[in-house]
Amino acid sequence: MRFALVHLLDSAHDLGGGFDMENMFGLIPNRDGEGMTQPWKTPENYRYTDRPEVPFIVASHLPWEEEFGRLPTVFLARSPGDVVVSRYHHMTRHEGKFEGSLAEFAADPEHGVPELVAYLASWQPHLDAPNLVAVTYEQLKADPVDSFGRLTVGLGVEAESLALEAALEAASVDRMRKVEAESGVGQPQAYDFDDPDARRVRKAKVGGWREEMDDDTIALLIAEIEATPPARELLERLGLMPGPIGP
């Protein structure tokens, strides 16, 4: 979505093009707190301070905090199983910051299911805030233009359907894989691009987590959510609550 937004803003404000998955942070930086992202990806490195007509948008992975209640905010959610699997591959094969199995990662209190459930619970009381729009990955896959449109409206960005479609095409999975192969994604460490699970742009699949999680890990995921009512309520409202283990 960041890459699509970058292309939408580029087209709307004639920013010169040439955006890839590294320099895009100069237009939509990370706002994740001190020491939580590479220095060149922070708001201090925003490149368009002299263009007040360009919306200043930041991406954040933080739990809810008061600042989110004062600004136009989009909460982008995804199936918790897919989030855990994606993050596992990201931290093991892409960043090399975790060693161990998927089951061990899911149980890890700092990176796995407990951390994700607490994050979701922090946002639940604010889903009805007038400044917040919630959009899911699954909605974006099922109805890309309409869902992307709700996202942009939530950020105060006006765009016609044709512009939304063009931005989404520029940020398609195939296009992003090509860009990642050519420019990387702004990571300071090397990773094996020939390993599909090491790439930033991986499967882009809905529900793939059930192909990788064993029954015990699925049971852990569901139990942690069940034990945290705000997280369960958020997932149920967004249609993302994982179902029971199949036969």
GISULTA-V211820 format. One record per residue. N is the residue number from 1. RES is the residue in one small letter. OMEGA is omega in degrees with one decimal (NA if undefined). Layout:
N|RES|OMEGA ; N|RES|OMEGA
This chain:
1|m|175.9 ; 2|r|-177.6 ; 3|f|176.8 ; 4|a|178.4 ; 5|l|177.9 ; 6|v|-179.6 ; 7|h|177.7 ; 8|l|179.6 ; 9|l|178.3 ; 10|d|-179.4 ; 11|s|-175.5 ; 12|a|-172.6 ; 13|h|174.8 ; 14|d|-175.7 ; 15|l|172.7 ; 16|g|177.8 ; 17|g|178.5 ; 18|g|-179.5 ; 19|f|173.0 ; 20|d|-173.6 ; 21|m|172.1 ; 22|e|-176.3 ; 23|n|178.4 ; 24|m|-179.9 ; 25|f|174.6 ; 26|g|177.0 ; 27|l|176.1 ; 28|i|-176.1 ; 29|p|173.6 ; 30|n|173.7 ; 31|r|-173.3 ; 32|d|-180.0 ; 33|g|-175.1 ; 34|e|176.3 ; 35|g|-175.2 ; 36|m|177.7 ; 37|t|179.0 ; 38|q|-173.6 ; 39|p|-177.7 ; 40|w|179.4 ; 41|k|-174.5 ; 42|t|-180.0 ; 43|p|179.5 ; 44|e|-178.8 ; 45|n|175.0 ; 46|y|-169.5 ; 47|r|-170.9 ; 48|y|178.5 ; 49|t|179.1 ; 50|d|-179.3 ; 51|r|-174.8 ; 52|p|178.9 ; 53|e|178.7 ; 54|v|-179.7 ; 55|p|176.7 ; 56|f|-176.9 ; 57|i|174.7 ; 58|v|174.3 ; 59|a|-178.7 ; 60|s|175.2 ; 61|h|-174.7 ; 62|l|166.8 ; 63|p|-178.0 ; 64|w|172.6 ; 65|e|-169.7 ; 66|e|-178.7 ; 67|e|179.5 ; 68|f|178.4 ; 69|g|-177.9 ; 70|r|-173.4 ; 71|l|171.0 ; 72|p|-170.7 ; 73|t|171.4 ; 74|v|175.1 ; 75|f|-178.0 ; 76|l|-174.3 ; 77|a|178.4 ; 78|r|175.6 ; 79|s|-177.0 ; 80|p|176.8 ; 81|g|178.5 ; 82|d|178.0 ; 83|v|-178.3 ; 84|v|-179.5 ; 85|v|179.7 ; 86|s|-179.5 ; 87|r|177.4 ; 88|y|179.8 ; 89|h|179.2 ; 90|h|-174.8 ; 91|m|179.6 ; 92|t|-172.3 ; 93|r|-179.3 ; 94|h|-177.0 ; 95|e|-178.5 ; 96|g|-176.8 ; 97|k|179.0 ; 98|f|174.9 ; 99|e|179.7 ; 100|g|-177.1 ; 101|s|175.2 ; 102|l|178.5 ; 103|a|178.4 ; 104|e|178.6 ; 105|f|-178.8 ; 106|a|-178.7 ; 107|a|-176.5 ; 108|d|-174.9 ; 109|p|-176.8 ; 110|e|-173.4 ; 111|h|-168.9 ; 112|g|-173.2 ; 113|v|-179.2 ; 114|p|179.2 ; 115|e|-179.6 ; 116|l|-178.8 ; 117|v|177.8 ; 118|a|177.5 ; 119|y|179.7 ; 120|l|-179.4 ; 121|a|-178.3 ; 122|s|-178.0 ; 123|w|-171.7 ; 124|q|-177.3 ; 125|p|-171.8 ; 126|h|-177.4 ; 127|l|-178.5 ; 128|d|179.0 ; 129|a|-175.6 ; 130|p|-178.6 ; 131|n|-172.5 ; 132|l|172.9 ; 133|v|177.6 ; 134|a|178.8 ; 135|v|179.8 ; 136|t|175.5 ; 137|y|-178.6 ; 138|e|175.6 ; 139|q|179.2 ; 140|l|177.4 ; 141|k|-175.3 ; 142|a|-176.7 ; 143|d|-169.6 ; 144|p|-173.0 ; 145|v|-179.6 ; 146|d|-177.7 ; 147|s|176.8 ; 148|f|176.5 ; 149|g|177.0 ; 150|r|178.6 ; 151|l|-178.3 ; 152|t|176.7 ; 153|v|178.4 ; 154|g|178.1 ; 155|l|-179.8 ; 156|g|-179.8 ; 157|v|179.5 ; 158|e|-179.8 ; 159|a|175.0 ; 160|e|-177.1 ; 161|s|-179.3 ; 162|l|178.3 ; 163|a|177.2 ; 164|l|-179.8 ; 165|e|-179.7 ; 166|a|179.2 ; 167|a|178.2 ; 168|l|177.7 ; 169|e|178.7 ; 170|a|-180.0 ; 171|a|177.8 ; 172|s|-179.3 ; 173|v|-179.3 ; 174|d|179.5 ; 175|r|-179.2 ; 176|m|176.0 ; 177|r|178.7 ; 178|k|179.6 ; 179|v|178.4 ; 180|e|179.9 ; 181|a|-176.2 ; 182|e|-171.2 ; 183|s|-172.3 ; 184|g|-176.3 ; 185|v|177.5 ; 186|g|177.6 ; 187|q|-179.3 ; 188|p|-177.7 ; 189|q|176.4 ; 190|a|173.5 ; 191|y|-174.0 ; 192|d|-178.2 ; 193|f|178.8 ; 194|d|174.9 ; 195|d|-176.5 ; 196|p|-178.8 ; 197|d|176.7 ; 198|a|-175.9 ; 199|r|172.8 ; 200|r|175.9 ; 201|v|-172.1 ; 202|r|-174.4 ; 203|k|-176.9 ; 204|a|-173.2 ; 205|k|175.3 ; 206|v|174.6 ; 207|g|-179.0 ; 208|g|-177.7 ; 209|w|-178.6 ; 210|r|176.3 ; 211|e|-174.2 ; 212|e|-179.1 ; 213|m|173.3 ; 214|d|-174.4 ; 215|d|-179.2 ; 216|d|-179.8 ; 217|t|175.1 ; 218|i|178.6 ; 219|a|177.1 ; 220|l|179.4 ; 221|l|-177.2 ; 222|i|-178.8 ; 223|a|179.7 ; 224|e|178.5 ; 225|i|179.9 ; 226|e|-178.1 ; 227|a|-178.3 ; 228|t|-173.1 ; 229|p|179.0 ; 230|p|178.3 ; 231|a|178.3 ; 232|r|-179.1 ; 233|e|178.9 ; 234|l|-177.9 ; 235|l|178.3 ; 236|e|179.9 ; 237|r|-177.7 ; 238|l|179.2 ; 239|g|-174.6 ; 240|l|-179.6 ; 241|m|-179.6 ; 242|p|179.2 ; 243|g|-179.1 ; 244|p|177.0 ; 245|i|-179.0 ; 246|g|-178.9 ; 247|p|NA
